[in-house]
């Protein structure tokens, strides 16, 4: 029916050019292959015809327990905004996959995996060390990571912060049996990550980054049958980005996410998408799924961007912090009113007994700043107070019960800042001796301070 096509030789870029010309000759302009997901219509007949005569698309095999990132709109990894309650809310509103917050390898190593039968969760806990090599056994264990195997396990990607292949494998092995994939953070620009050679610092040490990915593919992907992926940022030039992406795609990863900003850029600066097609073409030629991240606002826009730039999926970050229903398709109702989302979030947070400080942080993003109740919630000190402020009477009984379980009592609420000593006021009163005592206490290491300080540090962790 069609003339024979001679064998194709040349670079990946040559191959992409030739195959794109074949498609263009078989369908009317503009020749755009639309994004295909459970939320969109199937390919039309002409596109199926084009696919039939084109060489089969190379794909890195997806392990038996892993997930294919293609056709997915996902929740980005975000510190504080990626805890269990936030992930479950995103899934309720239609997120296809969820990334947990970056978790540093050293914090996972040494944790104990516990099945929390009360919450139906898996908890990874450890004794707080406060800088000491031998943590006291009489302390309350700190919760490092919590996941819900039934509600998110097959759609949860664990993101690891690491700068060492051996530590990466050691930490990943602890959680790999409970998640659908392991993602390496090579894009976080914050000092707490880059100062340890992690996050965006890995972009400057590509050989180390590749060795980490190769170790995870060899040790974790093989043993636990899940995929390994990486999240990066753009480099200073398209040429440098191209070299990096080609190296990463050769490590055996199943997915690559690119945040369309360079390391120095802040969220308020517009995402740069000029390199996306090039990155997507390299990933496609190597059989690696490519996700885009940066200024993606909702599912409808994500699908349009996927089609425009030829990537395989999209990741939503800031917009999901503001309103988790951004994952919902227009057919299913689109973006929901803020008060509906807030109520659903509080219900979810109560169900998993989320730490109140984290819940309050998310509420400060979910509630529009212009709403009168916003200022009230910023002063709240318990779940009960939040429910009263938002007039969620039907949740007040449950809120009171969870407050008690979390140790939030009228006494702890009334303490406020009374435990913090005002040095200026004490100096004005002539209490120099007390000031010297406080300064001496502050100079001590965390492991040397009093029991009261240790308790506070444990709660913060």
N, C-alpha and C positions, 0 to 999 in steps of 0.2 A: 504493500500500500504506500510505503514511503521509501525513498531511496536509501540505500545502505549508508551508514555513517562510518567514516573511516576512524580507526583508533586515534584517540586524542593523547597527545603528549604535551608536556609543558608544566608550568607552575600552577599552583592552586588558583591564582588570580586568572590565568589563561583559561582554566577549566570553567571557572565561574562565569567568565565573559562568554564563552561558547555556549554553555547551557542556557544562559539568559537569552541569547539570540534565538535559540531554538524555541523557547517559550514565546518570545515576542512574535515569531512568525506564525504561531498557531492560535493566537487570540487577539482580539482588537485592542488597540491602545486606549487608555494607558494599561500596560501589562503589569498588574499588581496581583499577586497571589494573596488573598485575604487570610487573616489570622483564623485558624481553625481550632475551636475549643467546644466543650459541651454547651457553651452559651451562644454559639454562632451557627450559621447554616453551613451545610457541607459544601465541598468544592463542586463547581459546575462541570458539565460534561467535557468542555474544551480543556479544562485544567487536568482532568483525569486522563484525557488523551495525551496531553503533553507529558504527564508523568509516566505514561506507559512506554513512550519511546526514549525517554531520558535514562541514562545510566542510574542504577539504584543509588540512593543517597547513603553515604557512609554514616554509620552511627556507632559510637562506643557502646557496647552492650550494657544494658541496665541490669545490675545484679538482681537476683530473685526477690530480695526483700527491699530493694531500693525503689525510687520513684523517678520517673522521667520528668524533667522540668519543662518540657515542651508543652505549649498550650496552657500554661499556668499563670495566674495572677496571684502573687504571694505577699505575705507580710515580711517586711525587712527586719533584720536583727537590730534591736535598739536597747541600749542599757536603760533599765527601769521601765521602759515602755514595752518590753518584750517578755514580761513575766507571764506565768500561767494564765491568770485571769484575762489578760489582754489578748493572748493567743487564742483562747477559747472563744472570746467575743468575736475576734476576726473570723474564725471558722464558722461561727453561727451566722455571720453576715455574708458568707460566700467566698472567703479566701480559700484558694485551692491548696496551698501549703503555708506553713508558718515557720519562720526562723526564730530560735530562741536568742536571748541576748548573748553577746560575746562572753564566753566563760574562759578564763585564763587556765592553761593547763595545770599550773602549780596548785590552783585552788581545788581542782578536781582530784588530783593525785592524793591519795590518802583518805578519800571519802568512803563512807559506808553506804551501800545501797539498801534501802529499807522499803518494804511494801507498807504503805499507810492504808490499812484496811478501812479506817473511818472515812477517809476522803477518796478512796479508790485511786490513789496516786502512788507514784514511785518517788521517793525522796532520797536525795544524796546529801548526807550530813557529815560533819566532822567537828572535832573539838576546836574551839578558837585558840590560836597559839599566841596572839598579841606579840609576835616577834620572838617568842621563846621556842627553843628546840624541843622542849618537853612540856607540852600543855598539861595543865592540871586535869585530872580525871573527874573532879567534883563539879565541873562546869556544865552548863547546859549546852548541848551541841548546836552548832549553827547550821541552818539550812542553806546549802550551796545551790542546789538545783532541784526543782520539782516539776514533774511532768504527769500528764494524765494518759495512760496507755490506751484506754478505750476511746477517749474523745479526740486525741491528737496524735497518738503514737505513730500511726502509719503516714501521718502528714507533717511530722515534726522534723526539722533539720537542726541539728545541734551545731552551733558555731563556736569554734575554738580559737582562742587567742594563744599563739605559740611562736617561738622563735627557734625551736629545736626539734628535729625529727624524732628523737627517742622519747622526749617528753610528750610530744604530740600523740604518738602511738600509745604511750602509757595512759594518758588521760582519755583518749578516745575509746580505748578498750573497756573502760569502766561503764560508759554509757551507750556504746554502740548497739547492744542487744535490744535497747528500748526505743531507738529512733530510726527514722527512715533514711538518714544520710548525715554525713559529717562535712561541714563547710569550714574552710580556713579563712580567717579574717586577715586580708591583706589590703584593707582600705581605710581603717579607722585612723583619723588624723590626730586624735586626742593624745596629749602627752602621757597619760597613764598607760597607753598602749605602745606608742612609738618609743618611749624611753627604755622599754625592755626589749627593743628590737622587733616588736610585734606590729600588727596592723599595717599602716601605710609604710612603715620603715622597711618592710619586706620588699617593697617595690624597688628599693635601692640595692637589695641583695637578692637578685632573681635566682641565682644558683641555690642559695639557701632555701628560698621559697619552693623551688622545684624539688629539692631533696625532701622537704617536708611532705609535699603532695605525693611523691613517689613512695615514700615510706608508708603513708596512710593507705595508698592504693594496694601496696604489696601485703601489708600486715592486716589492715582492718577490712578493706573491701573484700578480700579473699576469704577471711575467716568469718565475717558476719554477713556477707552478701548484701552490702549496702554501698551506695555510690559515694564518691568523694568529689567535692566541688571547691571553688575558691571565689572570693569576692574581692575585686580590685578597684582601683581608681585609674583615671587617665594619667599618662605620663606627660612630660613637658611638650613633646612633639608626637605627631601621628606615627612617625617612623619608629620612635622608641616604644610606643604602645604596641605597634605591630610586632616588633621583635619579641617583646615580652609575651604577648598573647600566643604567638607561635610556640614559644618554649613551654608555656603552661599547658597548651593543648596536647603536647607530646608526652605528658606525664601519666596519662591514663585516667584523667578526671572525666566525670560524666557531665559536669555543668560548670559554667563560668558566668558570674554576674559582674557587670561593669557599672560602677557609679559614675555617671557622666560629669564628674568634676575632678579637677586636679587636687592634690593633697592640700595646698594652701587655701583652696577655695572654701568659703563658708556656705551654709545652707541658703542664706539670703541671696547669694549670687546665682544667676540663672544657669541651669545645667547646659553643658556643651554636648551637642549630639552629632557634630560633624564627623566623628570617627566611628559612629555606631555601625554603619553599613560595612565598613572595612573589618571591624571586629567580628560582626555577625558572619561575614563571608569566610573568615579564617576558621571560626568555630564550626561552621557548617561543613567545610572541606575536611575537617578533622573528626567530624561526627560528635562534636561536643555541643550540648544545648547552651544557648546564650540568652541570658536575661538582662534587661536594662533596668537601671535605677536612677532616680533623679527627677524631681518635679512631676511625678506621675500622681494625678489627683484622684482618679476613680477608675472603675472597670471599663466604662465606655471609652475614656480617653486612652487607657492602656491598650485596648484592642486596636484603636486607630494608630497608635504609635508603633505597635508591633507590625502592623501591615505596612506602614510607611517606611520603617527602617529595616525590615526583614529579620528582626530578632525573633526568638522563640517564646518569650514570655516577658513579664514585667514585675517589678518589685515596688511596693508602695510603703513609704516610711512616714513622713510628716503628716500627710493627709489622714493616715490611719490613726495617728495620735489624736487628731482633732475630731474625727468621726469614723468609727470602725465600719459603718455601713457603706463606706466608699467601695467595698468589695462587691456590693450587691448590684446585680444587673438591673437595667432599666425595666426589663420585663417583670422582675421580681419586686419592683418598687423603688429602685434607685436609692439615693442617699436619704436616710431617715432623719426626722427632727432630732435635735440634740437631746431633748428631755427623754425621748424614747430610748436612745442609745445609752444615756446615763443610767436610767433605771435598769436596763438589761445588764450593764456593766456591774452595778452594785450587786445585783442578784448573783452574778457569776463570781464576783469577789467574795461574797459571803459563803457561797457553796464550797469554795476551795480554801477558805480561811486565809485569804491573802493578807499580807502584812499591811496594817492600816496606813502606815506612812507611804507605802507604794500606791495604795488605792487613792489616797488624797492627792498624790502627785498627778495621777492620771486624770482625776476629776478636774483638776485645775487646767487640763488641756481640753477635756471634753465639754466643759461648761463654757459657753462664750463669755468673754470678759465683760461685755456690756450688760449681761444679765444681772439683776440685783442680787440674786442668790450666790453669784460667784464669790463676792467678797465675804459672804457669810461662811461658805464652805472652806475658804482659805484659813479661817480661824477655828475650824472644827478639830476636835481631839478624839473622836470616837465614831464608830459606825452608827451608833444610835443618834448622835447629834446630826450626822449627815442626813439620815432618813427623816429626822424631824424638820430640818431646814428645807429639804426637798419635798416635804409633805408626802412621804411614802409610808403612810401609817401601816400598811399591810406588811411591811418589812421590819417594823420596829422590834417585834418580839425576837425575831431571828438575829437582828443586829445586836441586841442586848446580850444574847447568848454567845455570839462570836466575840464580842468585846471581852466578856469574862474569860473565854478560852485563851484569848491573846494577852490576858493580864492587864487589860485597860479598865481601870476602876475609877470611881470618883476621886479617890486619893491621888492616883497617878495623874489624873487630868488637872487637879488643882495645883499640883506642884509647879507646873509650867517652868519658868526660868528661875525659880527660887534657888535651885541648886548651883547656879552660876554666880560667882562672886564678882561684884563690881569693884575693880581695883581703884578706880578714880574716886568713888564715894568713900572707900575705906581710907584712902590716903588723906582725903579732906578731913576725915575724922581722927586722923593721927594714928591709925592702926598699921604702922609700918611693919611690925613684927608679923602680922598675919599675911601681909603682902609678900614678905620674904618667904614665908612658909608655902604660899601658893606657887611662887616662882620655882622653888625647889622641887615641889611636886610635879610641876609641868615639865621640868627638865628630865625627869625619870623616864625610862623606857616604859612602854605599855605593860610589859611583863612584870615590872617592879612596882606598879602603882597599886593603890588599895583595892579591896574587893568591890567597892561601890563603882569605881571607874571601870573595872572589868565587866561588870554587869551591863553597864551602858554600852560599852563597845560591842558586847555580844549581841545586843538588840539591834544595833546599827548594821551589823554584818548580816 
